[in-house]
Amino acid sequence: MDEDAFIPVNVFNSQEWAETLHKIKSPLTVLKSRLEQALELEPNTAPELIKGLHTEVNKLVTTVNNLGIGTNPVKALPLSKINLKQLAIILLQRFQLAYPELSINHHLQGELFLYDNEERLSELLSNLLENACKYTPQGQVLLEILRQNDQILICIRDSGIGIAPEDIPKIFDTFFRASNARETGTGYGIGLYIVQQIIETLQGEIKVESTLGKGSTFLVKLPV
């Protein structure tokens, strides 16, 4: 296959597409309402609230764009030979700046290349790292990537709050958030859904192991 080729990728079937469009209206409506309420508050309070809410709205809008809302669900993506090691190091540097209280480390073994779309692989790694960092109040996050025969293995371990056993089968559902994750007040339950969609598109698989109060491990296997 030639580098920089384009292939059509069907990320969602029509039913998933319709359901996602419907579900995403709810949080956007709530945020819009909260912004309107903030505008009615005292002048010395409203600016800070609006700033914070504006940040949250931007995050959600970015997520909507990542899901492809408003575009054809079958879209062409440019493909090229991606250096996963180089991509991972850039992302890790960004996350370390964003989460200075955490120890974010990596173990990147050997030459790690995948022939795919760089933006898609970046989205995959970013969502997994964001999930790990967001739910690790203190401690460490470790990203390991290695090649094993005809597979690339991506493993992200954290020492965070963990996931209850009954919640693990649901964490890739659209808008699902584990009970202890809801207590943190962050996230919308879309990141891991996007991760699963990308992995299915790449014909890979993902496994999760977690212990409440001790952390989680996400293992991704992608064919080379």
N, C-alpha and C positions, 0 to 999 in steps of 0.2 A: 504493500500500500504506500502510495506517495505521501511524503510529508506535506503538511498544510492542506490536506484534503478536507472535504466536507462530507458529513453523513447526516441523514435525517435521524433524529432520536425521538421516539415517542415516550415521553416521560410519564404521562398520565393517560389512563383510559378515559372515555367520555364521562362515565359516572363519577369517577374520582374528581375529574375536572369540575363538574357541576357542584359536587358536594363541597369541594374546597372553596369555590367562589362564594357559596352560601355561608359557610362557617366563618369566613374571614370578615364578613360584614359586621358581625357582632362586636369584636374588639375594636374595630375602627370607629363604630358608632359610639361606643363607650368613651373612647379617648376624645372624640370630637366633643361629646357632652361635657367631659371634665375640663377641657380647654375653655369652653364657653363659661363654665362656672368660675374658673380661675379669673377670667376677665372681669367678673363682677365683684371680686374681692377688693380689699383695701389696696391702694396703689403701691404701698411699700411691700406687700406680700405677693401680689400677682406676678411681677416679673420673674421671680425665682421659680414659682410654680410653673409658669408658662414655659420657662427654659427647660425644666426637667421633663415636662410632658411633651414638649416639642422633640426632645431627644428620643423619647419612647416612640413617638409617632414616626420619626425618621427610620428607626430600627424596623418597625413593622412594615413601612412602605418598602424598605430594602428587601425584606423577606418576601413581600408580595411580588416584587420584581423578580426575585430568584425563582419563585414558583411559576413565573411566566404569565401572570394574570394580564389579560388584555391582549395576549398574542396567541398565535397558533400554537397548540401544545406540541405539534410536531415541528421542530425547528432544526436548522442545520447548524452544526457546531464545527469550528475549525479544529483540525487534529494535527498534532505534531509530536515529536519526541520530547518528553518532559523529564527533566532532571528532578526527581522527587527529593533528593538530598538538598539541593539548592533551594527548592521551593519551601521545604520544611524549615530550613534555617531562617529564611526571611520571615516566615509566619511566626516562628518561635520568638524571634527578636521583638516583633510587634506585641505579642501577648505578654512578654516579660515586662515591657514598658507599661502595658495596660494593667498588669497585676503585679506590681513591685513587691507585694507582701508574700508572694509565692516563690518557691524554688522550682523553676521550669527547666528541665534538663532533657537531653536527647541521647539516643544511641542509634546512629545511622550506619548500618553495616554494608560495606561494599558499594559497587556501582548500582545505583537505583534509578532505572529508567522505565517509563511507561509511555506507550504511544496512545495519546488521548488528548482531550481538551484541557488546557492549563487552567482556565477559569473554573471548570467543573471539579478538577482535582483540588484546587485551592479552596473551593466551597466545601468539599468533603472534609478536608483537614481542618479548616477553620471552624466548622460547626462542631466537630468532635473536640477540638481544643477549647472552644468557647464553653461547651457543656462541662468539660472537666474543670476549667478554671472557675466558672461561675458558681459551682457547687462545692468548691474547696475553699472554705473560709481561711484556712491556714494550712501549711504543709507543702506538699510537692505534687507536681504533675510531670510525668515522664512520657515522652514520645519515642517509640522504637519502630524503626522500619528496616526490614531486611528482605533479601530475596531467598526463597526456598524452592529449589527446582523451577517449576514453571509458574510460580506464584510470588506476588509481593505481599508480605505480611506487614500490616500497620497495627501497632498496639499502643493504646493510650491508657496509662494507669494514673489514678489520682488517689489522694488520701483524704477525700472529702466526705460528704454526709452520707453517701451510699444510697442504695435503692432498696426498698422493701421487696421481698421475694414475690409477693402478689402483684406488684406493679411492673416488674420486669417484662412480662409478655405484652404490656400495653404501651411501653415508652416510645414505640415508633408510630403510634396512632396519631392522627392529626389532632393537634391542640391538647393532647393528654399531658398532664403534669402530675408527677408523683406527689403524694400527700406532703412529704417533708420539703419538696421543692416549692410547693405552693406557699409554704410558710416564709420562704425567703423573699417573696414578692417580686421575683425577677423572671423574665422569659415568658414566652407565649405557647410553648409546647409545639413548635414547628421545626426547630433545628434538626432533631433526630429523625423526623419524618422526611425531611429533605435528604438527610444522610442515607436513609434506607432506599429512597427513590434513585439516588445516584448509584448506589452499590448494585441495585437490581439492573439498572441500565448497563452497568459495566460487567454484568454476569458474575458478580462476586458474592460474598456472604459476610455476615457480621454476627458475632457472638458477644454476649454480655455476662460478666460475673460481677457480683456486688455484695457487700456486707454493710448493713446499716452502721453508720458511725465510723467506718474504717476505709471506705472508698470503693471505687469501681474500676473495672477493666473492660475496655472495648477492643475487641480483636477483629480486624477487617482482613479478608483474604481476597485479593484481586488477581485474576489471570493476567499473565504477561503477554 
